[in-house]
Amino acid sequence: MSETPPKVAVLFTGGTIGMQRGPRGYVPVPGYLGERMGSMATFHLPGAPRLTLPPSDLGGAIHYTIFESERLVDSSNMTRVDWVALAHRIAELHEEYAGFVVVHGTDTMAYTASALSFMLEGLQKPVVVTGSQIPLSRVRNDAVDNLLGALLIAGHFEIPEVVLYFNHKLLRGNRSQKVDAQGLNAFRSGNLPPLAELGLQVEIRWDLVLPPTAPALRVRPITDQHVVALRLFPGITTPMVEQVLGPPLRGAILETYGAGNAPDAQTDLLRVLREASDRGVVLVNTTQCHRGMVRPDYAAGQALAEAGVVPGADMTPEAALTKLQWLLSEPREPEEVRALVTRSLRGELTELSGVVRRSWRA
Ligand code: ASP
C-alpha cells in the first residue's frame, strides 16, 4: 500500500525568483511562479491532477500548494506587518501540512527568517525560507535548485525550526546573513555550521537541530516598536547618537567593532549611552564582523557593559534587531528584556558559560 504523499504549503511573497523584466527592471509577476512550476518536469509529475513533486532519492512524491501573497514584493518592501501575516498563515495551515516553504526575496530574507523564528513559538514543522539571485524565468538560474531543495527538506525532514535554504546549504534562519549582492553563494551563517548540505549525499546535522520550544504552536506577534540599529564608525559624534537614542526610542542594536568594542575615550558618548539605558532604553552590543562574538576581552568593550549595554554574544544584527522588537512587543520591564536578550531562545546565539575546567576525559 503506498503512503499518502506529504503536503507542503508554499507561501510566495515575491522576490527575484518569481520576477520578470519590466520597463523599469525586474518586478514580481502574480501567478507566474505556480504556472511555471506546473509546466516543469522537475516540479511536476506529468499527468498528476495537482502540483506534485516527482519522487527523488530523498523520498516519494510531494504534493504542494502555492499560496500567493496579495501583494507580491521586492523584499526591500517587506514590513513587520508582512512578517506577522506570514506567521499567522503558517499557524492556520500548521496542522494540515507537513512543512512550509516561504518563497522570498533575498535582500531581507535573513530578517524575515529571524522574525518568524521568534514569533512561531512551539513550531513543530519545518519552515524553509528560500529565493534566488536569478529569476526562474531565465534559462540559467539558481531558482530551480533552491526551490527544489527547499521543497524536499520541507516534505521529507522533521526539522521543527525556521531555516534558510540557499546554494545547497541549509542554515538556521536566525543565524543567517546575506553576504553577497550578486553571487549565488549569497548566504552565510558565520557562527553556526549549516544544519545540512545537499550534495551527492544529504546528511542532516541532527545534533544541531533544536526540539520544539513548546508543545503546541502559538504565534507571538511583533508589534510596532521604536527600535533602531546603529552602526558605529570612526568619527561618529555624541550628538548624533544622542539624537537617535532620544524618546520615543525603546531599544537599539549597536553594531560595534571586533569583539564588541567602542571608542571608550569618548566619555561623553558613554554618558549618553548610560543615560539612555537609565531611562529604560535597551541597548544591545553586536559585532560588525560576520564571525565571532562580543566578548569582555577589551577595556573598550567593557566600557559599554558598564554603560548598561547588554552583550549580544554572536547574534547577527538581523537576529538581534528582530529579537528585540519581539521581546518589547509584550509587556516586560527593561531588566527582563535585557536578561532575555542574552539567552538563546531559538538557537540564535551561543550562551557564554562561565570558565569551565576542560579535560581530555570529557
Ligand atoms: N531585490 C530582490 C528582493 O529581495 C533580490 C532577490 O530576491 O534576490 O526581492
Residues whose N, C-alpha, C, O or C-beta is under 5 A from the ligand:
A	BS01	LIG	G15 T16 I17 V73 D74 S75 S76 H104 G105 T106 D107 T108 G131 S132 Q133
